[in-house]
Amino acid sequence: MPIGAIVRTDMFNAEANKTGGVLTMSFAQHVDARQMNLCLERVTHLLSDMQSGFRLMTDLSSLDSMDPECALDLGAMMDLCSKKGVKGIIRVIPDPQKDIGFTILSHLHYGPDVKVTTYETLADAIHGLTT
């Protein structure tokens, strides 16, 4: 490995902008069940400070694959967001094959009052947040 190389072990990132009312998650490369469990822990912590009416933006543009076992923790995150009062879901899915069940899980874990919007690019999603 080259000197100064950055080794990334977390295949997810989750952050909260409490002022703007946006929770963001992104997934990269291959996400396994252990990584998804760590993401669930992080999101649980971040949601404790979010106010009802927030939006969730999920970026799958760098995702290659996800273990099927991730569905349980992913569904748990959706339930937590729903209970906390999420009002909108913004997704970046450049390739419909990368959806990996997010749409199906949304129907099971979010009510009909939660608007779900999918974009092909992160730039379009960010623009969608501002409109």
VMD Tcl script that builds the backbone (N, CA, C; Angstrom):
set m [mol new atoms 393]
animate dup $m
set s [atomselect $m all]
$s set {name element resname resid chain x y z} {
  {N N MET 1 A 0.849 -1.175 0.000}
  {CA C MET 1 A 0.000 0.000 0.000}
  {C C MET 1 A 0.895 1.239 0.000}
  {N N PRO 2 A 0.601 2.236 -0.845}
  {CA C PRO 2 A 1.428 3.435 -0.905}
  {C C PRO 2 A 1.392 4.210 0.413}
  {N N ILE 3 A 2.493 4.879 0.703}
  {CA C ILE 3 A 2.556 5.715 1.902}
  {C C ILE 3 A 1.535 6.833 1.760}
  {N N GLY 4 A 0.783 7.081 2.826}
  {CA C GLY 4 A -0.221 8.136 2.824}
  {C C GLY 4 A -1.544 7.726 2.208}
  {N N ALA 5 A -1.675 6.465 1.822}
  {CA C ALA 5 A -2.940 6.007 1.238}
  {C C ALA 5 A -4.029 6.009 2.298}
  {N N ILE 6 A -5.199 6.351 1.885}
  {CA C ILE 6 A -6.343 6.354 2.792}
  {C C ILE 6 A -7.090 5.044 2.606}
  {N N VAL 7 A -7.299 4.339 3.695}
  {CA C VAL 7 A -8.051 3.095 3.656}
  {C C VAL 7 A -9.410 3.381 4.274}
  {N N ARG 8 A -10.459 3.154 3.515}
  {CA C ARG 8 A -11.813 3.402 4.000}
  {C C ARG 8 A -12.443 2.072 4.358}
  {N N THR 9 A -12.858 1.953 5.619}
  {CA C THR 9 A -13.489 0.712 6.033}
  {C C THR 9 A -14.998 0.859 6.153}
  {N N ASP 10 A -15.492 2.063 6.337}
  {CA C ASP 10 A -16.927 2.273 6.430}
  {C C ASP 10 A -17.485 2.522 5.042}
  {N N MET 11 A -18.436 1.702 4.667}
  {CA C MET 11 A -19.037 1.830 3.348}
  {C C MET 11 A -20.328 2.632 3.413}
  {N N PHE 12 A -20.456 3.440 4.473}
  {CA C PHE 12 A -21.610 4.312 4.599}
  {C C PHE 12 A -21.172 5.610 5.259}
  {N N ASN 13 A -21.982 6.611 5.096}
  {CA C ASN 13 A -21.805 7.867 5.815}
  {C C ASN 13 A -23.201 8.352 6.184}
  {N N ALA 14 A -23.344 8.840 7.390}
  {CA C ALA 14 A -24.623 9.393 7.831}
  {C C ALA 14 A -24.346 10.666 8.608}
  {N N GLU 15 A -25.056 11.735 8.254}
  {CA C GLU 15 A -24.885 13.030 8.897}
  {C C GLU 15 A -26.242 13.701 9.028}
  {N N ALA 16 A -26.336 14.594 10.005}
  {CA C ALA 16 A -27.577 15.337 10.213}
  {C C ALA 16 A -27.299 16.830 10.165}
  {N N ASN 17 A -28.143 17.537 9.444}
  {CA C ASN 17 A -28.130 18.991 9.439}
  {C C ASN 17 A -29.408 19.404 10.152}
  {N N LYS 18 A -29.296 19.619 11.460}
  {CA C LYS 18 A -30.486 19.925 12.258}
  {C C LYS 18 A -31.110 21.252 11.842}
  {N N THR 19 A -30.275 22.231 11.520}
  {CA C THR 19 A -30.780 23.546 11.124}
  {C C THR 19 A -31.584 23.452 9.834}
  {N N GLY 20 A -31.064 22.705 8.861}
  {CA C GLY 20 A -31.753 22.551 7.585}
  {C C GLY 20 A -32.787 21.453 7.581}
  {N N GLY 21 A -32.810 20.645 8.642}
  {CA C GLY 21 A -33.788 19.570 8.741}
  {C C GLY 21 A -33.576 18.453 7.739}
  {N N VAL 22 A -32.292 18.095 7.519}
  {CA C VAL 22 A -31.990 17.038 6.547}
  {C C VAL 22 A -31.046 16.015 7.176}
  {N N LEU 23 A -31.434 14.772 7.076}
  {CA C LEU 23 A -30.580 13.647 7.453}
  {C C LEU 23 A -30.079 13.049 6.154}
  {N N THR 24 A -28.765 12.878 6.018}
  {CA C THR 24 A -28.215 12.317 4.793}
  {C C THR 24 A -27.515 11.004 5.084}
  {N N MET 25 A -27.660 10.078 4.158}
  {CA C MET 25 A -26.953 8.801 4.212}
  {C C MET 25 A -26.426 8.505 2.826}
  {N N SER 26 A -25.232 7.963 2.777}
  {CA C SER 26 A -24.698 7.509 1.502}
  {C C SER 26 A -24.037 6.153 1.708}
  {N N PHE 27 A -24.118 5.348 0.682}
  {CA C PHE 27 A -23.544 4.005 0.723}
  {C C PHE 27 A -22.598 3.851 -0.459}
  {N N ALA 28 A -21.482 3.130 -0.230}
  {CA C ALA 28 A -20.479 2.969 -1.277}
  {C C ALA 28 A -19.996 1.527 -1.352}
  {N N GLN 29 A -19.540 1.165 -2.526}
  {CA C GLN 29 A -18.951 -0.135 -2.803}
  {C C GLN 29 A -19.873 -1.267 -2.338}
  {N N HIS 30 A -19.366 -2.187 -1.541}
  {CA C HIS 30 A -20.190 -3.300 -1.054}
  {C C HIS 30 A -20.489 -3.087 0.430}
  {N N VAL 31 A -21.771 -3.092 0.777}
  {CA C VAL 31 A -22.187 -2.925 2.173}
  {C C VAL 31 A -22.625 -4.283 2.698}
  {N N ASP 32 A -22.000 -4.697 3.798}
  {CA C ASP 32 A -22.375 -5.968 4.412}
  {C C ASP 32 A -23.237 -5.706 5.644}
  {N N ALA 33 A -23.714 -6.764 6.247}
  {CA C ALA 33 A -24.628 -6.652 7.390}
  {C C ALA 33 A -23.986 -5.926 8.568}
  {N N ARG 34 A -22.696 -6.131 8.787}
  {CA C ARG 34 A -22.006 -5.441 9.889}
  {C C ARG 34 A -21.991 -3.935 9.656}
  {N N GLN 35 A -21.688 -3.533 8.426}
  {CA C GLN 35 A -21.682 -2.114 8.096}
  {C C GLN 35 A -23.079 -1.511 8.269}
  {N N MET 36 A -24.109 -2.233 7.817}
  {CA C MET 36 A -25.464 -1.706 7.930}
  {C C MET 36 A -25.879 -1.578 9.390}
  {N N ASN 37 A -25.423 -2.510 10.228}
  {CA C ASN 37 A -25.721 -2.412 11.650}
  {C C ASN 37 A -25.056 -1.182 12.259}
  {N N LEU 38 A -23.834 -0.878 11.851}
  {CA C LEU 38 A -23.150 0.332 12.317}
  {C C LEU 38 A -23.890 1.581 11.835}
  {N N CYS 39 A -24.390 1.528 10.616}
  {CA C CYS 39 A -25.163 2.646 10.086}
  {C C CYS 39 A -26.445 2.845 10.891}
  {N N LEU 40 A -27.119 1.754 11.232}
  {CA C LEU 40 A -28.324 1.842 12.054}
  {C C LEU 40 A -28.018 2.502 13.396}
  {N N GLU 41 A -26.916 2.133 14.025}
  {CA C GLU 41 A -26.523 2.755 15.290}
  {C C GLU 41 A -26.297 4.254 15.109}
  {N N ARG 42 A -25.606 4.620 14.040}
  {CA C ARG 42 A -25.315 6.037 13.774}
  {C C ARG 42 A -26.601 6.811 13.521}
  {N N VAL 43 A -27.471 6.271 12.702}
  {CA C VAL 43 A -28.731 6.954 12.382}
  {C C VAL 43 A -29.604 7.082 13.629}
  {N N THR 44 A -29.640 6.057 14.462}
  {CA C THR 44 A -30.404 6.127 15.711}
  {C C THR 44 A -29.924 7.301 16.552}
  {N N HIS 45 A -28.618 7.456 16.658}
  {CA C HIS 45 A -28.039 8.575 17.415}
  {C C HIS 45 A -28.401 9.920 16.773}
  {N N LEU 46 A -28.251 10.016 15.459}
  {CA C LEU 46 A -28.530 11.278 14.773}
  {C C LEU 46 A -30.003 11.674 14.874}
  {N N LEU 47 A -30.896 10.715 14.828}
  {CA C LEU 47 A -32.326 11.010 14.889}
  {C C LEU 47 A -32.762 11.580 16.236}
  {N N SER 48 A -31.997 11.323 17.272}
  {CA C SER 48 A -32.388 11.810 18.600}
  {C C SER 48 A -32.488 13.331 18.637}
  {N N ASP 49 A -31.756 14.016 17.767}
  {CA C ASP 49 A -31.773 15.481 17.748}
  {C C ASP 49 A -32.579 16.075 16.602}
  {N N MET 50 A -33.149 15.237 15.749}
  {CA C MET 50 A -33.909 15.759 14.610}
  {C C MET 50 A -35.343 16.088 15.032}
  {N N GLN 51 A -35.868 17.155 14.432}
  {CA C GLN 51 A -37.242 17.558 14.685}
  {C C GLN 51 A -38.171 16.924 13.653}
  {N N SER 52 A -39.392 16.693 14.032}
  {CA C SER 52 A -40.397 16.176 13.110}
  {C C SER 52 A -40.475 17.089 11.890}
  {N N GLY 53 A -40.684 16.482 10.723}
  {CA C GLY 53 A -40.771 17.261 9.491}
  {C C GLY 53 A -39.465 17.296 8.713}
  {N N PHE 54 A -38.472 16.552 9.147}
  {CA C PHE 54 A -37.186 16.533 8.452}
  {C C PHE 54 A -37.290 15.732 7.155}
  {N N ARG 55 A -36.282 15.873 6.325}
  {CA C ARG 55 A -36.187 15.112 5.088}
  {C C ARG 55 A -34.964 14.194 5.162}
  {N N LEU 56 A -35.053 13.071 4.479}
  {CA C LEU 56 A -33.967 12.095 4.428}
  {C C LEU 56 A -33.473 12.001 2.995}
  {N N MET 57 A -32.165 12.229 2.806}
  {CA C MET 57 A -31.577 12.069 1.483}
  {C C MET 57 A -30.619 10.890 1.521}
  {N N THR 58 A -30.849 9.925 0.636}
  {CA C THR 58 A -30.019 8.728 0.553}
  {C C THR 58 A -29.364 8.675 -0.817}
  {N N ASP 59 A -28.030 8.580 -0.811}
  {CA C ASP 59 A -27.263 8.558 -2.048}
  {C C ASP 59 A -26.702 7.159 -2.286}
  {N N LEU 60 A -27.148 6.526 -3.350}
  {CA C LEU 60 A -26.682 5.192 -3.716}
  {C C LEU 60 A -25.784 5.221 -4.946}
  {N N SER 61 A -25.310 6.408 -5.340}
  {CA C SER 61 A -24.560 6.513 -6.586}
  {C C SER 61 A -23.216 5.788 -6.549}
  {N N SER 62 A -22.631 5.586 -5.373}
  {CA C SER 62 A -21.353 4.868 -5.276}
  {C C SER 62 A -21.522 3.428 -4.801}
  {N N LEU 63 A -22.768 2.994 -4.669}
  {CA C LEU 63 A -23.038 1.637 -4.190}
  {C C LEU 63 A -22.910 0.623 -5.325}
  {N N ASP 64 A -22.162 -0.448 -5.057}
  {CA C ASP 64 A -22.052 -1.548 -6.012}
  {C C ASP 64 A -23.004 -2.680 -5.652}
  {N N SER 65 A -23.054 -3.030 -4.354}
  {CA C SER 65 A -23.906 -4.126 -3.910}
  {C C SER 65 A -24.137 -4.032 -2.408}
  {N N MET 66 A -25.149 -4.764 -1.948}
  {CA C MET 66 A -25.497 -4.789 -0.535}
  {C C MET 66 A -25.974 -6.195 -0.204}
  {N N ASP 67 A -25.486 -6.737 0.911}
  {CA C ASP 67 A -25.919 -8.060 1.337}
  {C C ASP 67 A -27.423 -8.072 1.613}
  {N N PRO 68 A -28.122 -9.139 1.248}
  {CA C PRO 68 A -29.555 -9.238 1.522}
  {C C PRO 68 A -29.889 -9.082 3.011}
  {N N GLU 69 A -28.971 -9.486 3.883}
  {CA C GLU 69 A -29.204 -9.381 5.332}
  {C C GLU 69 A -29.318 -7.934 5.799}
  {N N CYS 70 A -28.920 -6.997 4.981}
  {CA C CYS 70 A -28.999 -5.576 5.330}
  {C C CYS 70 A -30.448 -5.094 5.399}
  {N N ALA 71 A -31.353 -5.811 4.776}
  {CA C ALA 71 A -32.754 -5.371 4.692}
  {C C ALA 71 A -33.386 -5.164 6.062}
  {N N LEU 72 A -33.049 -5.995 7.044}
  {CA C LEU 72 A -33.644 -5.842 8.380}
  {C C LEU 72 A -33.253 -4.518 9.015}
  {N N ASP 73 A -31.960 -4.188 9.010}
  {CA C ASP 73 A -31.520 -2.922 9.596}
  {C C ASP 73 A -31.980 -1.732 8.768}
  {N N LEU 74 A -32.024 -1.892 7.459}
  {CA C LEU 74 A -32.523 -0.828 6.602}
  {C C LEU 74 A -33.997 -0.543 6.914}
  {N N GLY 75 A -34.783 -1.588 7.067}
  {CA C GLY 75 A -36.183 -1.416 7.453}
  {C C GLY 75 A -36.320 -0.777 8.829}
  {N N ALA 76 A -35.444 -1.157 9.754}
  {CA C ALA 76 A -35.466 -0.555 11.095}
  {C C ALA 76 A -35.169 0.939 11.018}
  {N N MET 77 A -34.217 1.330 10.143}
  {CA C MET 77 A -33.922 2.759 9.967}
  {C C MET 77 A -35.133 3.499 9.416}
  {N N MET 78 A -35.801 2.875 8.449}
  {CA C MET 78 A -36.994 3.496 7.878}
  {C C MET 78 A -38.074 3.660 8.945}
  {N N ASP 79 A -38.265 2.645 9.781}
  {CA C ASP 79 A -39.247 2.738 10.864}
  {C C ASP 79 A -38.898 3.861 11.832}
  {N N LEU 80 A -37.611 3.976 12.185}
  {CA C LEU 80 A -37.172 5.045 13.092}
  {C C LEU 80 A -37.450 6.419 12.489}
  {N N CYS 81 A -37.141 6.567 11.204}
  {CA C CYS 81 A -37.391 7.842 10.529}
  {C C CYS 81 A -38.885 8.153 10.499}
  {N N SER 82 A -39.678 7.151 10.226}
  {CA C SER 82 A -41.121 7.329 10.189}
  {C C SER 82 A -41.657 7.759 11.551}
  {N N LYS 83 A -41.210 7.083 12.603}
  {CA C LYS 83 A -41.655 7.428 13.959}
  {C C LYS 83 A -41.211 8.825 14.368}
  {N N LYS 84 A -40.063 9.266 13.850}
  {CA C LYS 84 A -39.535 10.584 14.189}
  {C C LYS 84 A -40.220 11.687 13.387}
  {N N GLY 85 A -40.984 11.316 12.355}
  {CA C GLY 85 A -41.767 12.298 11.608}
  {C C GLY 85 A -41.146 12.765 10.306}
  {N N VAL 86 A -40.445 11.872 9.595}
  {CA C VAL 86 A -39.881 12.241 8.299}
  {C C VAL 86 A -41.006 12.667 7.364}
  {N N LYS 87 A -40.776 13.768 6.620}
  {CA C LYS 87 A -41.834 14.235 5.708}
  {C C LYS 87 A -41.506 13.970 4.244}
  {N N GLY 88 A -40.228 13.736 3.948}
  {CA C GLY 88 A -39.856 13.510 2.564}
  {C C GLY 88 A -38.594 12.685 2.444}
  {N N ILE 89 A -38.564 11.867 1.407}
  {CA C ILE 89 A -37.421 11.016 1.119}
  {C C ILE 89 A -36.889 11.425 -0.254}
  {N N ILE 90 A -35.612 11.728 -0.305}
  {CA C ILE 90 A -34.952 12.056 -1.561}
  {C C ILE 90 A -33.879 10.995 -1.773}
  {N N ARG 91 A -33.914 10.344 -2.922}
  {CA C ARG 91 A -32.942 9.284 -3.204}
  {C C ARG 91 A -32.172 9.596 -4.468}
  {N N VAL 92 A -30.882 9.253 -4.444}
  {CA C VAL 92 A -30.050 9.337 -5.634}
  {C C VAL 92 A -29.766 7.901 -6.055}
  {N N ILE 93 A -30.372 7.520 -7.168}
  {CA C ILE 93 A -30.199 6.167 -7.705}
  {C C ILE 93 A -29.934 6.321 -9.201}
  {N N PRO 94 A -28.647 6.365 -9.594}
  {CA C PRO 94 A -28.323 6.597 -11.001}
  {C C PRO 94 A -28.684 5.435 -11.919}
  {N N ASP 95 A -28.767 4.261 -11.359}
  {CA C ASP 95 A -29.079 3.059 -12.126}
  {C C ASP 95 A -30.211 2.337 -11.400}
  {N N PRO 96 A -31.362 2.123 -12.040}
  {CA C PRO 96 A -32.489 1.476 -11.361}
  {C C PRO 96 A -32.135 0.129 -10.722}
  {N N GLN 97 A -31.114 -0.560 -11.235}
  {CA C GLN 97 A -30.705 -1.835 -10.642}
  {C C GLN 97 A -30.065 -1.641 -9.261}
  {N N LYS 98 A -29.648 -0.404 -8.939}
  {CA C LYS 98 A -29.058 -0.126 -7.634}
  {C C LYS 98 A -30.124 0.130 -6.568}
  {N N ASP 99 A -31.376 0.103 -6.948}
  {CA C ASP 99 A -32.460 0.333 -5.981}
  {C C ASP 99 A -32.407 -0.701 -4.859}
  {N N ILE 100 A -32.016 -1.900 -5.158}
  {CA C ILE 100 A -31.838 -3.027 -4.230}
  {C C ILE 100 A -32.930 -3.157 -3.175}
  {N N GLY 101 A -34.144 -2.819 -3.533}
  {CA C GLY 101 A -35.263 -3.028 -2.624}
  {C C GLY 101 A -35.697 -1.806 -1.837}
  {N N PHE 102 A -35.047 -0.649 -2.028}
  {CA C PHE 102 A -35.426 0.551 -1.281}
  {C C PHE 102 A -36.880 0.925 -1.551}
  {N N THR 103 A -37.319 0.821 -2.800}
  {CA C THR 103 A -38.694 1.197 -3.141}
  {C C THR 103 A -39.697 0.273 -2.465}
  {N N ILE 104 A -39.453 -1.011 -2.526}
  {CA C ILE 104 A -40.358 -1.975 -1.876}
  {C C ILE 104 A -40.399 -1.740 -0.370}
  {N N LEU 105 A -39.225 -1.574 0.249}
  {CA C LEU 105 A -39.177 -1.337 1.696}
  {C C LEU 105 A -39.894 -0.043 2.075}
  {N N SER 106 A -39.810 0.961 1.213}
  {CA C SER 106 A -40.492 2.234 1.492}
  {C C SER 106 A -41.990 2.042 1.644}
  {N N HIS 107 A -42.571 1.216 0.784}
  {CA C HIS 107 A -44.018 0.973 0.852}
  {C C HIS 107 A -44.401 0.281 2.157}
  {N N LEU 108 A -43.477 -0.477 2.724}
  {CA C LEU 108 A -43.753 -1.201 3.967}
  {C C LEU 108 A -43.503 -0.367 5.223}
  {N N HIS 109 A -42.595 0.613 5.135}
  {CA C HIS 109 A -42.155 1.311 6.344}
  {C C HIS 109 A -42.538 2.784 6.427}
  {N N TYR 110 A -42.995 3.378 5.315}
  {CA C TYR 110 A -43.420 4.779 5.338}
  {C C TYR 110 A -44.897 4.855 5.003}
  {N N GLY 111 A -45.562 5.802 5.621}
  {CA C GLY 111 A -46.973 6.006 5.347}
  {C C GLY 111 A -47.174 6.722 4.015}
  {N N PRO 112 A -48.430 6.797 3.566}
  {CA C PRO 112 A -48.729 7.427 2.275}
  {C C PRO 112 A -48.469 8.937 2.266}
  {N N ASP 113 A -48.327 9.537 3.449}
  {CA C ASP 113 A -48.086 10.976 3.524}
  {C C ASP 113 A -46.612 11.345 3.359}
  {N N VAL 114 A -45.727 10.357 3.290}
  {CA C VAL 114 A -44.293 10.611 3.105}
  {C C VAL 114 A -43.997 10.585 1.612}
  {N N LYS 115 A -43.564 11.733 1.092}
  {CA C LYS 115 A -43.265 11.858 -0.335}
  {C C LYS 115 A -41.873 11.296 -0.616}
  {N N VAL 116 A -41.785 10.382 -1.579}
  {CA C VAL 116 A -40.509 9.785 -1.992}
  {C C VAL 116 A -40.200 10.250 -3.411}
  {N N THR 117 A -39.025 10.864 -3.579}
  {CA C THR 117 A -38.594 11.349 -4.884}
  {C C THR 117 A -37.229 10.748 -5.197}
  {N N THR 118 A -37.073 10.249 -6.415}
  {CA C THR 118 A -35.817 9.637 -6.835}
  {C C THR 118 A -35.193 10.463 -7.948}
  {N N TYR 119 A -33.888 10.691 -7.831}
  {CA C TYR 119 A -33.110 11.432 -8.825}
  {C C TYR 119 A -31.987 10.549 -9.353}
  {N N GLU 120 A -31.525 10.848 -10.551}
  {CA C GLU 120 A -30.411 10.102 -11.129}
  {C C GLU 120 A -29.058 10.652 -10.698}
  {N N THR 121 A -29.002 11.943 -10.324}
  {CA C THR 121 A -27.725 12.544 -9.937}
  {C C THR 121 A -27.833 13.244 -8.594}
  {N N LEU 122 A -26.707 13.343 -7.915}
  {CA C LEU 122 A -26.657 14.050 -6.636}
  {C C LEU 122 A -26.971 15.527 -6.828}
  {N N ALA 123 A -26.494 16.108 -7.916}
  {CA C ALA 123 A -26.768 17.519 -8.183}
  {C C ALA 123 A -28.270 17.776 -8.292}
  {N N ASP 124 A -28.984 16.894 -8.986}
  {CA C ASP 124 A -30.438 17.057 -9.109}
  {C C ASP 124 A -31.119 16.898 -7.744}
  {N N ALA 125 A -30.635 15.963 -6.936}
  {CA C ALA 125 A -31.205 15.749 -5.604}
  {C C ALA 125 A -31.003 16.969 -4.724}
  {N N ILE 126 A -29.820 17.538 -4.759}
  {CA C ILE 126 A -29.545 18.740 -3.959}
  {C C ILE 126 A -30.428 19.888 -4.428}
  {N N HIS 127 A -30.610 20.005 -5.726}
  {CA C HIS 127 A -31.511 21.027 -6.249}
  {C C HIS 127 A -32.932 20.772 -5.758}
  {N N GLY 128 A -33.331 19.491 -5.718}
  {CA C GLY 128 A -34.655 19.139 -5.221}
  {C C GLY 128 A -34.851 19.497 -3.752}
  {N N LEU 129 A -33.777 19.467 -2.984}
  {CA C LEU 129 A -33.858 19.863 -1.567}
  {C C LEU 129 A -34.154 21.343 -1.411}
  {N N THR 130 A -33.696 22.139 -2.360}
  {CA C THR 130 A -33.840 23.593 -2.246}
  {C C THR 130 A -35.139 24.107 -2.814}
  {N N THR 131 A -35.890 23.244 -3.499}
  {CA C THR 131 A -37.149 23.722 -4.103}
  {C C THR 131 A -38.334 23.325 -3.278}
}
mol reanalyze $m
mol bondsrecalc $m
mol representation Tube
mol addrep $m
